[in-house]
Amino acid sequence: MVKRLGIMVFIIALNCLSCGKASDYVPNVSVNFQMALTDPRLNALHNTGGAVIINGYGVAGLIIYRQATGGYAAYDRCSAYLPQNKCAVTLDNPTLTVTDPCSGAKWLLEDGTPTKAPAVKSLKAYSVNTNGFEIFVQN
């Protein structure tokens, strides 16, 4: 009985110690961004492959990207590699990828997937909707 209790305590302790390392993921924060598509700050989104940075939302700001399909994708600028450092990714030229200036990791903006080590996780994506006149980014 004591042996079983000891094993159960060990298993519970082991599970608690490995409970989802919160620092391995970009934190969840409330995002509710809205802007007119005619706003000059969004001019780059009129062309496929265009991207803009919006500060003040998410963990480290937002990146909104015009996809090849004509739709939009939005990501948190917080690097998915060592997100606890809150290093903001920067747009590359051309704006098909972003780079973490702290580690050199890269991600594709079309779908947020990593393209260069040490990145292994995708960028944190947000939901994007439009009504033809405005763009909405939410989680």
LOTI-320443 format. One record per residue (C-alpha): y, z, x negated; residue in one letter. Coordinates in nm, 3 decimals. Layout:
<pts>
<pt north="Y" up="Z" east="X" code="A"/>
...
</pts>
This chain:
<pts>
<pt north="0.000" up="0.000" east="0.000" code="M"/>
<pt north="0.244" up="0.095" east="-0.276" code="V"/>
<pt north="0.147" up="-0.219" east="-0.466" code="K"/>
<pt north="0.221" up="-0.437" east="-0.158" code="R"/>
<pt north="0.553" up="-0.261" east="-0.105" code="L"/>
<pt north="0.642" up="-0.319" east="-0.468" code="G"/>
<pt north="0.559" up="-0.690" east="-0.441" code="I"/>
<pt north="0.765" up="-0.724" east="-0.121" code="M"/>
<pt north="1.065" up="-0.551" east="-0.281" code="V"/>
<pt north="1.033" up="-0.780" east="-0.584" code="F"/>
<pt north="1.022" up="-1.093" east="-0.365" code="I"/>
<pt north="1.324" up="-0.982" east="-0.161" code="I"/>
<pt north="1.519" up="-0.896" east="-0.475" code="A"/>
<pt north="1.431" up="-1.230" east="-0.633" code="L"/>
<pt north="1.545" up="-1.416" east="-0.320" code="N"/>
<pt north="1.875" up="-1.227" east="-0.311" code="C"/>
<pt north="1.944" up="-1.296" east="-0.676" code="L"/>
<pt north="1.889" up="-1.667" east="-0.625" code="S"/>
<pt north="2.063" up="-1.688" east="-0.286" code="C"/>
<pt north="2.265" up="-2.010" east="-0.305" code="G"/>
<pt north="2.492" up="-1.981" east="-0.601" code="K"/>
<pt north="2.821" up="-2.008" east="-0.413" code="A"/>
<pt north="2.993" up="-2.129" east="-0.728" code="S"/>
<pt north="2.772" up="-2.442" east="-0.732" code="D"/>
<pt north="2.944" up="-2.590" east="-0.427" code="Y"/>
<pt north="3.299" up="-2.679" east="-0.334" code="V"/>
<pt north="3.407" up="-2.398" east="-0.098" code="P"/>
<pt north="3.446" up="-2.468" east="0.273" code="N"/>
<pt north="3.810" up="-2.454" east="0.376" code="V"/>
<pt north="3.969" up="-2.571" east="0.696" code="S"/>
<pt north="4.107" up="-2.927" east="0.674" code="V"/>
<pt north="4.312" up="-3.082" east="0.952" code="N"/>
<pt north="4.526" up="-3.367" east="0.815" code="F"/>
<pt north="4.707" up="-3.625" east="1.029" code="Q"/>
<pt north="4.953" up="-3.898" east="0.930" code="M"/>
<pt north="5.081" up="-4.229" east="1.065" code="A"/>
<pt north="4.914" up="-4.525" east="0.895" code="L"/>
<pt north="5.260" up="-4.682" east="0.865" code="T"/>
<pt north="5.382" up="-4.394" east="0.646" code="D"/>
<pt north="5.483" up="-4.542" east="0.306" code="P"/>
<pt north="5.275" up="-4.277" east="0.127" code="R"/>
<pt north="4.964" up="-4.447" east="0.270" code="L"/>
<pt north="5.056" up="-4.806" east="0.169" code="N"/>
<pt north="4.763" up="-4.827" east="-0.075" code="A"/>
<pt north="4.524" up="-4.785" east="0.221" code="L"/>
<pt north="4.625" up="-5.124" east="0.362" code="H"/>
<pt north="4.403" up="-5.291" east="0.098" code="N"/>
<pt north="4.030" up="-5.259" east="0.037" code="T"/>
<pt north="3.974" up="-5.030" east="-0.261" code="G"/>
<pt north="4.310" up="-4.860" east="-0.218" code="G"/>
<pt north="4.329" up="-4.483" east="-0.253" code="A"/>
<pt north="4.590" up="-4.212" east="-0.209" code="V"/>
<pt north="4.611" up="-3.847" east="-0.307" code="I"/>
<pt north="4.732" up="-3.598" east="-0.048" code="I"/>
<pt north="4.818" up="-3.254" east="-0.183" code="N"/>
<pt north="4.813" up="-2.931" east="0.014" code="G"/>
<pt north="4.480" up="-2.980" east="0.191" code="Y"/>
<pt north="4.125" up="-2.882" east="0.102" code="G"/>
<pt north="4.049" up="-2.690" east="-0.216" code="V"/>
<pt north="4.237" up="-2.915" east="-0.461" code="A"/>
<pt north="4.392" up="-3.179" east="-0.235" code="G"/>
<pt north="4.247" up="-3.487" east="-0.065" code="L"/>
<pt north="4.166" up="-3.839" east="-0.173" code="I"/>
<pt north="4.159" up="-4.097" east="0.105" code="I"/>
<pt north="3.997" up="-4.430" east="0.019" code="Y"/>
<pt north="3.984" up="-4.768" east="0.198" code="R"/>
<pt north="3.620" up="-4.877" east="0.195" code="Q"/>
<pt north="3.488" up="-5.233" east="0.164" code="A"/>
<pt north="3.374" up="-5.213" east="0.527" code="T"/>
<pt north="3.736" up="-5.160" east="0.638" code="G"/>
<pt north="3.674" up="-4.793" east="0.717" code="G"/>
<pt north="3.805" up="-4.491" east="0.533" code="Y"/>
<pt north="3.646" up="-4.214" east="0.328" code="A"/>
<pt north="3.806" up="-3.880" east="0.242" code="A"/>
<pt north="3.702" up="-3.635" east="-0.027" code="Y"/>
<pt north="3.820" up="-3.306" east="-0.166" code="D"/>
<pt north="3.978" up="-3.352" east="-0.508" code="R"/>
<pt north="3.790" up="-3.046" east="-0.634" code="C"/>
<pt north="3.532" up="-3.164" east="-0.886" code="S"/>
<pt north="3.174" up="-3.127" east="-0.766" code="A"/>
<pt north="3.081" up="-3.043" east="-1.126" code="Y"/>
<pt north="3.150" up="-2.673" east="-1.188" code="L"/>
<pt north="3.361" up="-2.646" east="-0.870" code="P"/>
<pt north="3.442" up="-2.282" east="-0.947" code="Q"/>
<pt north="3.687" up="-2.422" east="-1.208" code="N"/>
<pt north="3.876" up="-2.602" east="-0.926" code="K"/>
<pt north="3.949" up="-2.895" east="-1.155" code="C"/>
<pt north="4.112" up="-3.174" east="-0.951" code="A"/>
<pt north="3.970" up="-3.523" east="-1.002" code="V"/>
<pt north="4.214" up="-3.802" east="-1.081" code="T"/>
<pt north="4.220" up="-4.163" east="-0.961" code="L"/>
<pt north="4.101" up="-4.424" east="-1.210" code="D"/>
<pt north="4.254" up="-4.769" east="-1.241" code="N"/>
<pt north="4.128" up="-4.962" east="-1.051" code="P"/>
<pt north="4.084" up="-4.699" east="-0.782" code="T"/>
<pt north="3.709" up="-4.750" east="-0.737" code="L"/>
<pt north="3.624" up="-4.423" east="-0.914" code="T"/>
<pt north="3.769" up="-4.082" east="-0.988" code="V"/>
<pt north="3.732" up="-3.874" east="-1.304" code="T"/>
<pt north="3.712" up="-3.501" east="-1.361" code="D"/>
<pt north="3.958" up="-3.451" east="-1.650" code="P"/>
<pt north="3.789" up="-3.121" east="-1.740" code="C"/>
<pt north="3.437" up="-3.262" east="-1.795" code="S"/>
<pt north="3.466" up="-3.642" east="-1.797" code="G"/>
<pt north="3.234" up="-3.672" east="-1.494" code="A"/>
<pt north="3.293" up="-3.969" east="-1.260" code="K"/>
<pt north="3.227" up="-4.050" east="-0.893" code="W"/>
<pt north="3.240" up="-4.367" east="-0.682" code="L"/>
<pt north="3.497" up="-4.352" east="-0.403" code="L"/>
<pt north="3.301" up="-4.588" east="-0.177" code="E"/>
<pt north="3.049" up="-4.311" east="-0.100" code="D"/>
<pt north="3.134" up="-4.015" east="-0.327" code="G"/>
<pt north="2.820" up="-4.042" east="-0.542" code="T"/>
<pt north="2.823" up="-3.942" east="-0.909" code="P"/>
<pt north="2.826" up="-4.227" east="-1.163" code="T"/>
<pt north="2.869" up="-4.047" east="-1.495" code="K"/>
<pt north="2.719" up="-3.727" east="-1.630" code="A"/>
<pt north="2.750" up="-3.438" east="-1.620" code="P"/>
<pt north="2.806" up="-3.496" east="-1.245" code="A"/>
<pt north="2.492" up="-3.468" east="-1.031" code="V"/>
<pt north="2.635" up="-3.379" east="-0.688" code="K"/>
<pt north="2.849" up="-3.599" east="-0.465" code="S"/>
<pt north="3.212" up="-3.522" east="-0.392" code="L"/>
<pt north="3.274" up="-3.303" east="-0.087" code="K"/>
<pt north="3.338" up="-3.548" east="0.197" code="A"/>
<pt north="3.546" up="-3.495" east="0.510" code="Y"/>
<pt north="3.535" up="-3.671" east="0.846" code="S"/>
<pt north="3.787" up="-3.954" east="0.893" code="V"/>
<pt north="3.899" up="-4.104" east="1.224" code="N"/>
<pt north="4.178" up="-4.342" east="1.323" code="T"/>
<pt north="4.326" up="-4.446" east="1.653" code="N"/>
<pt north="4.486" up="-4.760" east="1.510" code="G"/>
<pt north="4.818" up="-4.584" east="1.448" code="F"/>
<pt north="4.724" up="-4.259" east="1.275" code="E"/>
<pt north="4.458" up="-4.132" east="1.039" code="I"/>
<pt north="4.288" up="-3.795" east="1.089" code="F"/>
<pt north="4.090" up="-3.610" east="0.821" code="V"/>
<pt north="3.893" up="-3.303" east="0.930" code="Q"/>
<pt north="3.590" up="-3.095" east="0.861" code="N"/>
</pts>
